[in-house]
Amino acid sequence: MVQTGMIRVFDHHSATGYRESLPGISQKTLVHGKNTLMAEFRLQKESVLPRHSHPHEQTGYLVSGHMTLHIGDEEAKIRPGDSWNIPSGMEHGAEVHEDSVAIEVFYPVRDDYLC
């Protein structure tokens, strides 16, 4: 990891640094700048992300796996290569059908995701 002040400029692949935020759901902050933060999520089969909201806009991409994502009143089956955007304050949640990896970008930076 290379940091410039409070900004994480580079991060090289590592199997360490994940935090379990909910049973079966782990996250790791990859890089962040002044305005955005990118995180990797590892989601275990049959885990559930309860519906919730936060003030951060959230854009995601499914690298591997399969899940059902709920955003507001909409629902979609998400497969590798699919992406999504969750507006600030919008309620969302997910059910994980296979072990999955997702990459998500948050705006503004989530202070609770900083190491």
N, C-alpha and C positions, 0 to 999 in steps of 0.2 A: 504494500500500500504506500502510495506517495501522497502526502498532504501538503497543501499550501495554505497556511493559516488555518481556517476552519473548513476549507474545501478539500475534499478527497478527490484528487485528480485522476489517479490510476488505481486499479485494484487487479491483482493477478489471481487466477483461479486457485482456490484452496478449499479443502474439504472441511475446514474449521470455521468457527465464528458464527454458527447458526444458533438462534435462540428459539426455544419453543414458546410460542405465544398462546396457543390453545392445544389441547390434546390432538396429536397427529398433524399439527401445523407448525412448521419452523420457518424462520425468516432470517435473512442476512442482508444488511445494507452493503451494496456493492460500491457505488460512488455517489457523491452528492456535490452540488454546487451551492451557490447563493440562493437559487430559486427552486431547484428540483432535486429529487432523491430517487435513485433506482435501487430496487431490492429484489432479491430472489426468494421465492417461496417454495418450500418442499412440502407437499401435501400428501398425507398417507391415505390409501384407499379407505373408504367409509368414514373419513373425518368430515366434520360439518363446521362451516364458518357461519355462525348465527347472524341473522340480519342485524345490521348496524349502520350507522352513518358517522361521518366525520367531516370537518371543514375542508379537507384536502381533495382536489381533483385527482383522479386515479386512472391511469391508462395502463392496460395490461396486454400480455401476449403469452399464450400457452406453448411452452417448449415441448412438453411431453405429457401424456396421460389423457384423462377424460374427466370432465366435471359438468355439473349443471350450475349455471350462474344466474342469479336473480338480481336484477337492477330495477328498482322501482316496481312497476307492475309487469315488467317484461321478464321472460325466462328463455334461456338458450342452452342447448347442449354444446359444450365447448370441446373442441378437438385440437391436436397440435396444429399450429399455424393460425389459429383463430385469435382475434384480438378484441378488446372492448375498451370503453371509456365510461367512467362513472363520474358524473358531475358532483361538484362540491355539495355536501349536505344530502345527497341521494341515498336512501336506504338500499343496502345490498347484502347478499349472502351467497353461500355456495354449498353444494353437496359434492363430495369427491368420490368418483366411481372407480378410479384406478390411481395408483401412485402417480403423482403429477409434479411437474416443475413449471412455475410461472414466473415471469419477469414483470415487475410493475414499476411505473414511474409516478411519483407524487409531487403535486404542486399545491401549496408551498412545501418546503422541506418539513418532514415530520420530525420534530425534536425527539419524540419518543423512540425513533428508530436510529438515532445517532449513537455510536458506540461510546 
